[in-house]
Amino acid sequence: EIQLVESGGGSVQAGGSLRLSCAISGITVPVYCLGWFRQGPGKEREAVAILNGDGTQQYADSVKGRFTVSNDTANNMLYLQMNSLKPEDTAMYYCAADPYSIRVPFHRRYFDYWGQGTQVTVSS
């Protein structure tokens, strides 16, 4: 069974930083896609950053230059370093996995497995 568990959320002031972590278990294939998504109040869940199985990365325009996705394959961890946070980054953040693809389009519908989310709140 594939499981993902996020951690690292919290409350910060604008301009601050947070690092989100996602512990991954149960994936048995050697190459797969991982992603970070967020859902703000009254909004649809949107893709923030995707780490494809071929090593390429994709970012939402709104976070380019501020957020960085990375992983630690030895420890089955996914990270999202978030710098220069803005109030509009406030959302529940989710990690997700697609164990069936090497590369996926930048959208939530391609991901099959999700964590429970971790809340990020940025105050002005």
Salt bridges, closest charged atoms under 4 A:
GLU44 OE1 - ARG108 NH1 3.86
GLU46 OE2 - ARG38 NE 2.72
ASP54 OD2 - ARG103 NH1 3.57
ASP61 OD1 - LYS64 NZ 3.08
ASP89 OD1 - ARG38 NH1 2.92
ASP89 OD2 - ARG66 NH1 2.74
